């Protein structure tokens, strides 16, 4: 039975690394044993990679597919930790103009994953699926920023 890992956790980031690199390559990239790197993905174990090891693993993933799972997890955790901090809302028009770029990046990744150079042809490889999910998160963030700007504009006009 697969254990549940919180989205954006370091255990989830480790699991992404293992999907991208495989256990052996991830262990080599961080100069760790395969057991240690697998243990880092287990939410029931206390150990986590050091910052230096996380950078090595992110660098290997970035070289392979252009993603950095530990950086993504850190950014999500930082965003969650500062979510209650008041922030200035952006201009609704400026925020909506960010959406086409985010959607364009998502479409580009999907287009490339279905092209003749794709490892699995019309089907998604695990790395392609991971890249798409990551880009969906970016598009979602842009949408959330627009929603925050719109809600804030409404409150300010009331």
Secondary structure as GFF3:
##gff-version 3
##sequence-region A 1 158
A	DSSP	alpha_helix	10	21	.	.	.	ID=ss1
A	DSSP	alpha_helix	23	30	.	.	.	ID=ss2
A	DSSP	alpha_helix	34	40	.	.	.	ID=ss3
A	DSSP	alpha_helix	51	65	.	.	.	ID=ss4
A	DSSP	alpha_helix	69	81	.	.	.	ID=ss5
A	DSSP	alpha_helix	92	113	.	.	.	ID=ss6
A	DSSP	alpha_helix	126	157	.	.	.	ID=ss7
###
